[in-house]
């Protein structure tokens, strides 16, 4: 490699490091930020009773029925799933309960699903009294993250910060200014861009995640440069040769 090529590579690498340095710092108070360090505004989470149930959700089920025998049957509803005890909503959107069998509740809110279950149980049990709650839900995180894959929320709510923490945080090559959150809304996949280097991330409508959200962490340009170093040097060498050749033929 010629001296000119080496100098060009050093300058290019230095520019990449300088430009990317600030982009690795979380929660900055930028000039155009609407949030301030001393008064950070955070979007309000939705009422979990309004949570729309999807496949992969884990629900809590608490029954209080007068008959001790029937009540005991419902005490054992659910199982331990990824360290969380509850009822798993199957991929077809159903849950299985004693007496009623499979009931489809995906696409319904927790509040509405509870009403549906009570209505179905009323066909077999007199005045069933029960409470349905959200215990955990599933998201998927991929890309420049240390532990990619499906993750279960630590409770009935999960933020982008929770998802990153559960996944061991982004790698040093993760693009923190352009995190994509893909969410199913009706028949469409809607993509939202999140910038975790800005305090305004707390104001984003997707700061609180929902069932089956997909988070994608892009790579910084420097990773491309590092992984394609040999190709870059070849291009620089060819460019240098071309410049020399053009100089000679003039």
C-alpha positions as CSV (number, residue, x, y, z in Angstrom):
1,X,0.0,0.0,0.0
2,X,1.4,3.4,-0.9
3,X,1.9,6.2,1.5
4,X,-0.9,8.2,0.0
5,X,-3.3,5.3,0.5
6,X,-2.3,4.9,4.1
7,X,-2.8,8.5,4.8
8,X,-6.3,8.4,3.1
9,X,-7.2,5.4,5.2
10,X,-6.1,7.0,8.5
11,X,-8.0,10.2,7.7
12,X,-11.1,8.2,6.7
13,X,-11.0,6.1,9.9
14,X,-10.4,9.2,12.1
15,X,-13.4,10.9,10.6
16,X,-15.6,7.8,11.3
17,X,-14.4,7.6,14.9
18,X,-15.1,11.3,15.5
19,X,-18.5,11.3,13.8
20,X,-19.6,8.1,15.6
21,X,-18.2,9.0,19.1
22,X,-21.1,11.2,20.1
23,X,-23.6,8.8,18.6
24,X,-22.7,6.1,21.2
25,X,-23.8,8.3,24.2
26,X,-27.3,7.7,25.4
27,X,-29.9,10.4,26.5
28,X,-28.2,13.5,25.3
29,X,-29.9,16.9,25.7
30,X,-29.5,18.1,22.2
31,X,-30.1,21.6,20.9
32,X,-33.5,20.7,19.3
33,X,-34.5,18.4,22.1
34,X,-37.9,19.1,23.7
35,X,-36.8,17.3,26.9
36,X,-34.5,18.8,29.5
37,X,-32.3,17.0,32.1
38,X,-34.1,18.7,35.0
39,X,-37.6,18.0,33.7
40,X,-37.8,14.9,31.5
41,X,-41.2,14.4,30.0
42,X,-42.1,10.7,29.6
43,X,-45.1,9.4,27.6
44,X,-47.8,7.8,29.8
45,X,-48.2,4.0,29.4
46,X,-51.6,2.6,28.4
47,X,-53.9,1.1,30.9
48,X,-53.1,-2.7,30.9
49,X,-56.8,-3.4,30.9
50,X,-56.8,-1.9,27.4
51,X,-53.9,-4.1,26.2
52,X,-54.8,-6.0,23.0
53,X,-54.1,-9.7,23.5
54,X,-51.8,-11.4,21.0
55,X,-50.2,-14.8,20.6
56,X,-47.3,-15.2,23.0
57,X,-48.9,-13.2,25.8
58,X,-48.9,-14.7,29.3
59,X,-52.1,-14.0,31.2
60,X,-52.9,-14.2,34.9
61,X,-56.1,-15.9,35.9
62,X,-57.7,-15.6,39.3
63,X,-61.0,-17.4,40.0
64,X,-63.2,-17.0,43.1
65,X,-66.0,-19.5,42.7
66,X,-68.3,-20.6,45.5
67,X,-67.8,-24.3,44.9
68,X,-64.5,-25.4,46.5
69,X,-64.1,-28.3,44.1
70,X,-64.5,-26.1,41.0
71,X,-62.4,-23.4,42.5
72,X,-59.6,-25.9,43.1
73,X,-59.7,-26.9,39.4
74,X,-58.9,-23.3,38.4
75,X,-56.1,-22.9,40.9
76,X,-54.0,-25.1,38.7
77,X,-54.7,-23.3,35.4
78,X,-51.6,-22.2,33.7
79,X,-48.0,-23.4,33.8
80,X,-44.4,-22.1,34.2
81,X,-43.3,-20.4,31.0
82,X,-39.8,-18.9,30.7
83,X,-39.8,-18.5,34.5
84,X,-43.3,-16.9,34.5
85,X,-46.4,-18.7,35.8
86,X,-49.6,-18.0,33.8
87,X,-51.7,-19.0,30.8
88,X,-50.0,-18.8,27.4
89,X,-52.0,-17.4,24.5
90,X,-51.4,-20.0,21.7
91,X,-50.3,-19.1,18.2
92,X,-53.9,-19.5,17.0
93,X,-55.0,-16.9,19.6
94,X,-56.7,-19.2,22.0
95,X,-56.3,-20.2,25.7
96,X,-57.6,-23.5,27.2
97,X,-59.7,-23.5,30.4
98,X,-61.6,-26.1,32.3
99,X,-65.3,-26.6,31.2
100,X,-65.1,-24.2,28.3
101,X,-62.1,-25.7,26.5
102,X,-60.4,-23.4,23.9
103,X,-61.5,-19.8,23.8
104,X,-60.2,-17.4,21.2
105,X,-59.3,-14.1,22.8
106,X,-56.5,-12.7,20.6
107,X,-57.4,-9.3,19.2
108,X,-59.5,-8.5,22.3
109,X,-58.5,-6.2,25.2
110,X,-57.9,-7.8,28.6
111,X,-61.2,-6.2,29.8
112,X,-63.2,-7.6,26.9
113,X,-61.6,-11.0,27.0
114,X,-62.5,-11.3,30.7
115,X,-66.1,-10.6,29.9
116,X,-66.0,-13.2,27.1
117,X,-64.6,-15.8,29.4
118,X,-67.1,-15.1,32.2
119,X,-69.9,-15.4,29.6
120,X,-68.6,-18.8,28.4
121,X,-68.1,-20.1,31.9
122,X,-71.7,-19.0,32.9
123,X,-72.9,-21.8,30.6
124,X,-71.5,-24.3,33.1
125,X,-71.0,-22.5,36.4
126,X,-73.3,-20.3,38.4
127,X,-72.1,-16.7,38.7
128,X,-68.4,-17.3,38.0
129,X,-66.2,-14.6,39.4
130,X,-62.8,-14.2,37.9
131,X,-60.1,-11.7,37.1
132,X,-57.9,-11.7,33.9
133,X,-54.6,-9.8,34.0
134,X,-51.6,-9.4,31.7
135,X,-48.4,-10.9,33.3
136,X,-46.0,-10.8,30.4
137,X,-45.7,-10.4,26.6
138,X,-43.2,-11.2,23.9
139,X,-41.1,-9.0,21.7
140,X,-38.2,-9.8,19.3
141,X,-34.9,-7.9,19.1
142,X,-32.4,-8.4,16.3
143,X,-29.4,-6.8,14.7
144,X,-26.4,-5.2,16.6
145,X,-27.5,-6.5,20.0
146,X,-25.4,-8.8,22.3
147,X,-28.2,-11.3,22.9
148,X,-30.7,-11.2,20.0
149,X,-33.9,-13.1,19.9
150,X,-37.4,-13.2,21.5
151,X,-37.7,-11.7,25.0
152,X,-40.5,-11.8,27.5
153,X,-41.4,-8.6,29.3
154,X,-40.4,-8.4,33.0
155,X,-44.1,-7.5,33.9
156,X,-47.2,-6.1,32.3
157,X,-45.1,-3.3,30.8
158,X,-41.9,-3.1,28.8
159,X,-39.9,-0.1,27.5
160,X,-37.3,0.1,24.9
161,X,-34.7,0.4,27.7
162,X,-36.0,-2.8,29.3
163,X,-35.6,-4.6,26.0
164,X,-32.1,-3.4,25.5
165,X,-31.2,-4.3,29.1
166,X,-32.7,-7.8,28.8
167,X,-30.6,-8.3,25.6
168,X,-27.3,-7.2,27.1
169,X,-27.4,-3.8,25.4
170,X,-26.3,-2.9,21.9
171,X,-22.9,-3.8,20.5
172,X,-20.4,-1.0,20.0
173,X,-21.4,-1.2,16.3
174,X,-25.1,-0.5,17.0
175,X,-26.6,2.6,15.4
176,X,-28.2,4.2,18.3
177,X,-29.7,7.1,16.3
178,X,-31.8,4.9,14.0
179,X,-33.4,2.1,16.0
180,X,-36.4,0.6,14.1
181,X,-39.5,-0.6,16.0
182,X,-41.9,-2.6,13.7
183,X,-45.4,-2.9,15.1
184,X,-48.5,-4.6,13.7
185,X,-51.4,-2.2,13.6
186,X,-54.4,-3.7,12.0
187,X,-53.3,-5.2,8.7
188,X,-50.2,-3.1,8.4
189,X,-46.6,-3.2,9.8
190,X,-45.8,0.3,11.0
191,X,-42.1,1.3,11.4
192,X,-41.1,3.9,14.0
193,X,-37.5,5.3,14.2
194,X,-36.2,5.8,17.7
195,X,-33.0,7.8,18.7
196,X,-31.7,6.6,22.0
197,X,-29.0,9.2,22.0
198,X,-31.7,11.9,22.6
199,X,-33.7,12.5,25.7
200,X,-36.7,12.8,23.4
201,X,-36.8,9.0,23.2
202,X,-38.8,9.1,26.4
203,X,-41.6,11.0,24.6
204,X,-41.9,8.5,21.7
205,X,-45.2,6.7,21.3
206,X,-43.2,3.5,20.9
207,X,-41.1,4.0,24.1
208,X,-43.5,1.5,25.7
209,X,-43.4,-1.7,23.7
210,X,-46.4,-3.9,22.8
211,X,-46.9,-7.6,22.0
212,X,-44.8,-8.9,19.1
213,X,-43.0,-5.7,18.4
214,X,-39.8,-6.2,16.4
215,X,-36.8,-4.1,17.3
216,X,-34.0,-3.9,14.7
217,X,-30.6,-2.3,15.5
218,X,-28.7,-1.2,12.4
219,X,-24.9,-1.3,12.1
220,X,-22.8,1.8,12.0
221,X,-20.9,2.6,8.8
222,X,-17.6,1.8,10.5
223,X,-18.5,-1.9,10.7
224,X,-18.9,-1.9,6.9
225,X,-15.5,-0.3,6.6
226,X,-13.9,-2.7,9.0
227,X,-15.4,-5.8,7.3
228,X,-14.6,-4.5,3.8
229,X,-11.1,-3.1,4.6
230,X,-9.4,-5.2,1.9
231,X,-11.9,-4.0,-0.8
232,X,-11.5,-0.4,0.2
233,X,-7.7,-0.7,-0.1
234,X,-8.1,-2.2,-3.5
235,X,-10.4,0.6,-4.6
236,X,-7.9,3.2,-3.2
237,X,-5.0,1.5,-5.0
238,X,-6.9,1.4,-8.3
239,X,-7.8,5.1,-7.9
240,X,-4.2,6.0,-7.1
241,X,-3.0,4.1,-10.2
242,X,-5.6,5.8,-12.4
243,X,-4.6,9.2,-11.1
244,X,-0.9,8.4,-11.9
245,X,-1.8,7.1,-15.3
246,X,-3.9,10.3,-16.1
247,X,-1.0,12.4,-15.0
248,X,1.4,10.6,-17.3
249,X,-0.7,10.8,-20.4
250,X,-1.3,14.5,-20.1
